[in-house]
Amino acid sequence: IKWSENAREMIGVPGEKMPEDLRDGNFFVVPEDLPVLNAELQKALRRGASTYPCEFRGRNAAGEERVWLAQSTIIRDESGDVSRIIGVTQDV
C-alpha cells in the first residue's frame, strides 16, 4: 500500500507506522464495518466492476470515530485479473 500524506494525516498515524501490506490496510476501520466492507469489495471484484465506492466508519489515532467515503478504481490486466486498486478516501 502506498499512503498519501493526506491519508496519514486523516488517520493520524506517522508514515513509518502505516502498514505496507494490504492485509493490514484496514486497521483503522471500525470492526463492525469490516465484514461489510470486505463483502462489498469481493462482490465488486466478482462482477468485474471497474469501480468500488464504499462508506464506512473508522477511528483516527486519537480514537475518534469518523465516517469516511472511499472511491476506488479497480485495474485489471489483459486476462482480467486485478493488478491494482487505486483509491481515495474522504472524511465526511
N, C-alpha and C positions, 0 to 999 in steps of 0.2 A: 504494500500500500504506500502510495506517496501522498502525504498530507500537506495541504496548503497551510500557509501561515495563518490565514483566516480560520481554518478548521481548528488548528491548535489553540488559537485564541478563544474561539467559541466554546470549545470543550474545557479549556483552561489547563491543559497539560503541556509541559515543555516538549519541544520537538524530539529531544533524545529519549523521551519516555513514551512516545507514541508507538504503538505496535506496527511492525512492518509486515507481519503475516496476516493474510485475510481472515484466517480463523479466529484471530484475536481482535479484529477490527470493530466489532460491535460492543466493545467493553463498556461504553457509555450509555447503551440502550437500556431502558427500564426492563427488568427481567420479564414482566408480564407481556411486554410488547414484542419481545424477541421471537417467539414462535410464529406470530402473525407475520412479522417482517420477513422471516425466512421462508414461510409458506408462500407469501406473495412473490418473492423473488423466484422461487422454484416454479411457480405457476407461469410467470413471465418467460422463464427460460424454456419450459416445456412447449409453450405455444409459439415459440420462435419470435417473441416480441423484440423490437429494437429499442424500446424504452421501458423504464421501470420507475414509476412515481410511487412514493410512499410517504405517509405521515406517521410519526412515532414520537413517543416520549423518551427523553434521555436525561441524564444528570451530568452537570458540569463538575469540574474538580471541587467546587465549593459545596457540592451536594444538592444544588438547586435543581428541581425538576423543570424541564423546559419542553416545549413542543417544537419538533423540527420537521421540516419538509425536505425530502431528498428527491432529486430527479437524476436518474442515471441513464446513460446510453450504453446499450449492450452491443459490442463489436464482435463480429464473427469472422472466422477465416473462410477461405474458399469452400471448405467442406461443410460449413455451417456450425462448426464448433465455436464456442465462446472463447475468444482470445483475450478479451479485456473488457472491463466495465469501468466507465468513467462517469463520475457524478459530482453533483454539487449539493450542498445541504444548507438550508436557511433556518435560522431561528425565527419561528413565527409566534 
